[in-house]
Amino acid sequence: MESLLAGRRVLVVSTNYAPEHAGIGPYSAQTAEHLAACGAEVHVLAGMPHYPAWRLDDDYRGRRRVTEIRQGVHVHRRRHYVPARQTALLRALYEVTFLAHGSVAPPPARPDIVLSQMPSLAGGLIGRRLARRHRVPHVVIVQDLMGAAAAQSGISGGSRVASLASRVEAAVLRSASLVGVVHETFTDRVKAMGITASRIRAVPNWTHVAAPTGDRHAVRERLGWRPDEVVVLHSGNMGLKQGLEVLIETARIAAGTGPRVRVVLMGDGSRRAHLERLAEDLPNLDLLPPAEEKDFPDVLAAADVLVVTQRASVLDMSLPSKLTSYFAAGRPVVASVAPEGGTAQEVHLSGAGVVVTPEDPRALFDAVRALSRDPERSAALGIRGPAYVAERLSREAGLGRITALLSEALTA
């Protein structure tokens, strides 16, 4: 399969790309680097680094266009608006500016195939336009469903633009040669847009971080986590759809109740300042910046419980990329998410965690307390995470699925 890509020119369109360390960026970068290692000439049309902080990286301020080579990949960056707050109007401006700058100044080389990562909508539209211009296959990987996101995430004005976003999204997907979805729960919604099942492929994301290697007790000591406290860690984006207020209230419940529980929110995002204000009076809640890439696996493994949260309205719009890292860390996962959504299904499938009612701090606290009182069960759940990674989420398997997807489109 890989030989089909040797000597081919591949264009990847993804607003998010390395050095972004969270979300879609790492997957886009590892995909592009893998294709280059397979012998393809890989070009990436990307935005300026800004996620998850939703602040432009200092190294890229004031720059309209940047071309750089990263790990053998030609990366062409285009300037775009970066909203500090998440509203439907500001998100639309983010999309429109990337669409405008990316369309006016695409990479100069003619591709043999185009691979778009969605979101964003702009990336999908640019990919479709370039594939049509050059009469080459266009493959789309659906990481998040933007129409559903607008309706479910709680973004201000989202419900008013959800229909428009869905129509644009559907137009891009219907024109694609093949559509990859990162979780099977996306399939029905994609089929409802008019895409036949014969053109949809499941391409689950993989664990893009290394396994932990450090001394867990030493890491806890360095972070100031006491041996006698239960550390509940959420790592990643602090946005609207995560509904992280539930963890603030969980810490509030835990503050006067045994066992001693420390809630840690590690990361960045549009809601960080809001969460800081809510947590001002809580001695058992810490907000930490994102960990360095080399330290990240060991920090996850140093916690007692890893938690993923989503608003109750979030059903089938996205699958948190943090799950793959959580499973690799070997710690039990508590998912405060809708029971019928893809996140809950993935946690159940892994056998590495438990699912509780979303936006219910008492249910979340009770789950943490139950795990703290049952170390054998906690250890058993933790062991299942790395096993699930080995069975389904290895980097080799994930990148192999992407390679096969592109190869299939090229030979169709």
VOGU-3710 file (C-alpha; in Angstrom, 3 decimals, decimal comma):
1> mesllagrrv> 0,000/0,000/0,000  2,681/2,465/0,991  4,481/2,071/-2,349  1,494/3,650/-4,117  2,364/6,951/-2,429  6,065/6,926/-3,285  6,799/9,771/-5,657  3,283/11,198/-5,330  2,622/14,779/-4,283  0,145/14,946/-1,404
11> lvvstnyape> -1,512/18,153/-0,205  -2,849/18,121/3,360  -5,224/20,952/4,293  -5,551/21,426/8,049  -6,001/24,673/9,951  -4,315/23,003/12,932  -0,756/21,691/12,724  2,411/21,310/14,791  3,757/22,856/16,957  0,224/22,719/18,363
21> hagigpysaq> 0,375/19,911/20,909  -3,324/19,241/21,514  -6,411/18,508/19,455  -6,086/17,848/15,730  -2,638/19,407/15,254  -0,606/16,368/16,363  -2,632/14,037/14,135  -2,224/16,268/11,088  1,512/16,534/11,687  2,088/12,830/12,284
31> taehlaacga> 0,016/11,984/9,204  2,001/14,338/6,988  5,338/13,154/8,379  4,341/9,519/7,877  3,371/10,149/4,263  6,709/11,867/3,691  8,488/8,860/5,195  6,560/6,680/2,691  8,257/8,561/-0,125  5,574/11,126/-0,937
41> evhvlagmph> 6,296/14,809/-1,458  4,018/16,314/1,174  2,766/19,887/1,322  0,527/21,170/4,119  -1,694/24,236/3,942  -2,180/25,256/7,570  -3,105/28,144/9,786  -0,855/29,894/12,252  -0,357/28,007/15,562  -2,972/29,120/18,091
51> ypawrldddy> -4,621/26,099/19,766  -5,640/25,327/22,511  -4,950/28,766/23,971  -6,790/30,517/21,113  -3,911/32,988/21,071  -1,521/33,380/18,157  1,879/31,866/18,892  4,382/34,677/19,550  6,770/33,372/16,877  4,131/33,947/14,189
61> rgrrrvteir> 2,765/37,351/15,161  2,623/39,899/12,365  3,282/37,345/9,635  0,887/36,888/6,699  2,537/33,893/5,053  5,133/31,456/6,295  6,736/28,527/4,476  8,826/26,120/6,510  10,046/22,551/6,349  9,247/20,401/9,379
71> qgvhvhrrrh> 10,384/16,772/9,441  10,563/16,635/5,646  7,142/18,256/5,152  6,628/21,568/3,314  4,328/23,592/5,570  2,628/26,648/4,049  0,978/28,767/6,734  -1,587/31,472/6,076  -2,685/34,219/8,402  -6,205/34,122/9,843
81> yvparqtall> -8,235/35,706/12,613  -7,931/34,034/16,028  -10,934/34,693/18,313  -10,216/35,004/22,012  -13,901/34,289/22,713  -15,975/31,574/21,094  -19,174/32,839/19,515  -20,746/31,767/16,239  -19,935/35,135/14,645  -16,286/35,112/15,721
91> ralyevtfla> -15,878/31,476/14,716  -17,306/32,350/11,302  -14,727/35,123/10,956  -11,992/32,614/11,851  -13,204/30,305/9,082  -13,705/33,044/6,480  -10,247/34,550/6,923  -8,526/31,170/6,571  -10,684/30,406/3,544  -9,797/33,737/1,932
101> hgsvapppar> -6,052/33,648/2,577  -5,724/29,939/1,841  -7,658/30,244/-1,419  -5,777/33,295/-2,670  -2,364/31,802/-1,907  -2,467/27,988/-2,009  0,749/25,965/-2,216  2,162/26,311/-5,747  2,780/22,633/-6,490  0,104/20,601/-8,305
111> pdivlsqmps> -0,990/17,733/-6,011  -1,813/14,165/-7,007  -4,284/13,898/-4,118  -5,740/16,253/-1,495  -6,424/15,273/2,128  -8,567/17,660/4,211  -9,033/17,527/7,963  -12,432/18,733/9,170  -12,858/20,820/11,073  -12,474/23,405/9,780
121> laggligrrl> -15,121/24,080/7,162  -12,678/26,391/5,428  -10,134/23,604/5,127  -12,733/21,330/3,564  -13,797/23,993/1,072  -10,206/24,772/0,096  -9,424/21,087/-0,310  -12,492/20,569/-2,511  -11,639/23,588/-4,665  -8,021/22,541/-5,205
131> arrhrvphvv> -8,931/18,919/-5,910  -11,449/20,052/-8,529  -9,015/22,515/-10,078  -6,383/19,840/-10,529  -8,873/16,989/-11,151  -7,440/14,790/-8,437  -9,061/12,759/-5,615  -10,171/14,579/-2,494  -10,207/12,608/0,768  -11,799/14,125/3,883
141> ivqdlmgaaa> -11,210/12,973/7,453  -14,006/14,034/9,805  -12,529/14,753/13,220  -15,494/16,851/14,378  -18,897/17,442/12,816  -19,181/21,194/12,534  -22,938/21,478/12,046  -23,574/19,274/15,051  -20,928/21,186/16,993  -22,677/24,477/16,378
151> aqsgisggsr> -25,927/22,990/17,667  -24,557/20,980/20,608  -21,506/22,799/21,990  -23,272/25,731/23,618  -21,419/28,359/21,588  -23,256/31,685/21,538  -25,392/31,919/18,394  -24,544/28,338/17,448  -28,106/27,149/16,912  -28,694/29,924/14,362
161> vaslasrvea> -25,754/28,883/12,173  -25,964/25,109/12,659  -28,105/24,585/9,574  -25,785/26,627/7,342  -22,700/24,874/8,699  -24,327/21,491/8,097  -25,168/22,386/4,482  -21,593/23,496/3,752  -20,212/20,421/5,507  -22,524/18,130/3,537
171> avlrsaslvg> -21,538/19,733/0,233  -17,851/19,126/0,958  -18,401/15,519/2,029  -20,681/14,655/-0,897  -18,012/15,791/-3,345  -15,212/13,804/-1,671  -13,820/10,614/-3,173  -13,745/8,960/0,253  -14,733/10,117/3,732  -12,928/8,900/6,842
181> vvhetftdrv> -14,616/9,189/10,254  -12,650/8,939/13,493  -15,470/7,113/15,256  -18,293/4,864/14,121  -20,886/7,072/15,842  -20,289/9,702/13,139  -21,321/7,323/10,366  -25,109/7,702/10,581  -24,940/11,502/10,598  -22,537/11,467/7,626
191> kamgitasri> -24,823/9,065/5,741  -27,749/11,398/6,475  -25,879/14,110/4,543  -26,159/12,030/1,389  -22,880/10,131/1,495  -23,258/6,458/0,653  -21,879/3,882/3,070  -19,577/2,592/0,320  -17,592/5,858/0,510  -17,243/5,995/4,321
201> ravpnwthva> -14,308/4,433/6,163  -13,611/4,256/9,904  -10,146/5,681/10,617  -9,860/5,950/14,417  -7,262/8,292/15,834  -4,280/6,744/17,535  -2,337/7,432/20,704  0,087/10,165/19,692  1,983/10,326/22,987  4,574/7,965/24,408
211> aptgdrhavr> 3,932/5,643/27,326  4,908/7,036/30,747  8,429/6,237/31,874  9,024/8,363/34,976  8,875/7,634/38,683  5,227/8,273/39,544  5,931/9,210/43,163  8,689/11,622/42,146  6,409/13,310/39,626  3,685/13,731/42,249
221> erlgwrpdev> 6,181/15,213/44,677  7,420/17,667/42,038  3,855/18,757/41,318  2,993/19,121/45,001  0,482/16,265/45,037  0,443/14,587/48,433  0,566/10,786/48,771  -2,654/10,770/50,817  -4,828/12,691/48,342  -6,765/11,482/45,324
231> vvlhsgnmgl> -5,726/13,532/42,311  -8,441/13,932/39,664  -6,900/15,354/36,484  -8,490/16,865/33,391  -6,023/17,680/30,639  -6,674/19,543/27,412  -8,832/22,250/25,950  -10,850/24,445/28,302  -13,723/25,347/26,001  -17,480/25,476/26,023
241> kqglevliet> -18,263/21,919/24,997  -16,173/20,476/27,850  -18,507/21,958/30,479  -15,668/22,068/33,009  -17,823/23,853/35,559  -18,844/20,367/36,689  -15,298/19,820/37,968  -15,354/23,109/39,846  -18,469/21,931/41,647  -16,970/18,469/42,182
251> ariaagtgpr> -14,040/20,122/43,965  -16,495/22,137/46,028  -18,279/18,964/47,147  -14,969/17,287/47,901  -13,584/20,218/49,905  -15,412/19,182/53,066  -15,747/15,469/52,445  -13,410/12,492/52,706  -11,334/11,199/51,026  -9,035/14,131/50,373
261> vrvvlmgdgs> -9,553/14,994/46,691  -7,518/17,429/44,608  -9,020/18,438/41,263  -6,479/19,556/38,654  -7,349/21,300/35,383  -4,296/21,294/33,123  -4,374/23,047/29,778  -5,624/26,221/28,168  -8,567/27,510/26,223  -11,209/30,168/25,813
271> rrahlerlae> -12,842/29,415/29,197  -9,722/29,314/31,349  -10,143/32,809/32,837  -13,800/32,046/33,595  -12,834/28,815/35,373  -10,137/30,613/37,357  -12,733/33,047/38,677  -15,079/30,229/39,688  -12,282/28,383/41,505  -10,824/31,324/43,450
281> dlpnldllpp> -12,114/30,093/46,821  -11,277/26,407/46,372  -8,067/25,239/48,088  -8,348/21,771/46,526  -8,456/22,869/42,886  -5,394/23,721/40,784  -5,235/25,194/37,297  -1,978/24,295/35,578  -0,560/25,275/32,206  -0,159/22,540/29,595
291> aeekdfpdvl> 2,651/20,148/30,449  5,753/20,015/28,288  5,487/17,320/25,632  8,238/15,225/27,213  6,586/15,424/30,654  2,974/14,988/29,571  2,707/11,159/29,762  4,290/11,081/33,218  1,972/13,812/34,534  -1,077/11,859/33,353
301> aaadvlvvtq> 0,238/8,685/34,975  0,881/10,523/38,248  -2,829/11,252/38,716  -5,187/8,787/40,390  -8,146/9,384/38,071  -8,263/10,954/34,607  -11,519/12,672/33,784  -13,201/13,676/30,526  -16,229/15,952/30,649  -18,725/17,157/28,072
311> rasvldmslp> -21,921/19,149/28,216  -25,014/16,947/28,253  -25,980/18,262/24,800  -22,803/16,884/23,183  -23,740/13,600/21,522  -22,200/12,868/18,132  -20,222/15,957/17,155  -16,747/14,957/18,313  -14,590/12,439/20,105  -12,103/13,984/22,565
321> skltsyfaag> -8,553/13,370/21,374  -7,431/13,279/25,021  -8,920/9,798/25,394  -6,114/8,183/23,423  -3,552/9,783/25,739  -5,560/8,869/28,830  -5,685/5,204/27,870  -1,926/5,105/27,315  -1,298/6,526/30,801  -2,639/3,445/32,551
331> rpvvasvape> -4,945/5,279/34,962  -8,726/4,752/35,346  -10,951/7,130/33,392  -14,166/8,726/34,604  -16,271/10,124/31,763  -18,921/12,695/32,671  -20,642/12,546/29,275  -23,933/11,697/27,584  -24,380/7,903/27,816  -25,535/7,589/24,185
341> ggtaqevhls> -22,614/9,567/22,709  -19,416/8,394/21,060  -17,226/9,277/24,040  -19,226/7,028/26,362  -19,123/4,240/23,790  -15,356/4,499/23,474  -14,852/4,367/27,252  -17,106/1,315/27,508  -15,344/-0,352/24,568  -11,933/0,210/26,113
351> gagvvvtped> -12,932/-1,242/29,480  -10,664/1,396/31,009  -13,184/3,567/32,814  -16,691/4,371/33,975  -19,360/6,691/32,611  -21,431/8,981/34,832  -24,259/11,421/34,205  -22,985/14,600/32,517  -23,104/17,951/34,331  -23,708/16,126/37,631
361> pralfdavra> -20,892/16,923/40,094  -22,286/14,600/42,767  -22,230/11,643/40,357  -18,674/12,504/39,338  -17,531/12,799/42,949  -19,214/9,525/43,897  -17,423/7,727/41,049  -14,056/9,129/42,145  -14,719/8,182/45,754  -15,761/4,655/44,759
371> lsrdpersaa> -12,549/4,145/42,803  -10,436/5,517/45,650  -12,021/2,960/48,012  -11,538/0,054/45,603  -7,858/0,010/44,583  -8,185/-3,395/42,906  -10,914/-2,171/40,566  -9,036/1,059/39,941  -5,898/-0,896/39,015  -7,867/-3,236/36,743
381> lgirgpayva> -9,379/-0,326/34,830  -5,974/1,295/34,531  -4,427/-1,864/33,092  -7,075/-2,033/30,366  -6,060/1,356/28,914  -2,617/0,404/27,557  -4,012/-2,962/26,444  -6,704/-1,167/24,426  -4,055/1,078/22,900  -2,078/-1,964/21,795
391> erlsreaglg> -5,194/-3,639/20,374  -6,712/-0,691/18,506  -4,958/2,647/18,947  -1,314/2,106/18,047  0,319/4,780/15,908  1,316/2,186/13,310  -2,261/0,970/12,926  -3,703/4,489/12,771  -1,252/5,756/10,194  -1,676/2,550/8,232
401> ritallseal> -5,408/3,244/7,975  -4,713/6,736/6,607  -2,224/5,367/4,083  -4,723/2,744/2,953  -7,434/5,413/2,599  -5,277/7,541/0,307  -4,071/4,553/-1,666  -7,652/3,441/-2,241  -8,643/6,896/-3,501  -5,675/6,997/-5,873
411> ta> -6,528/3,634/-7,437  -10,316/4,012/-7,587
//
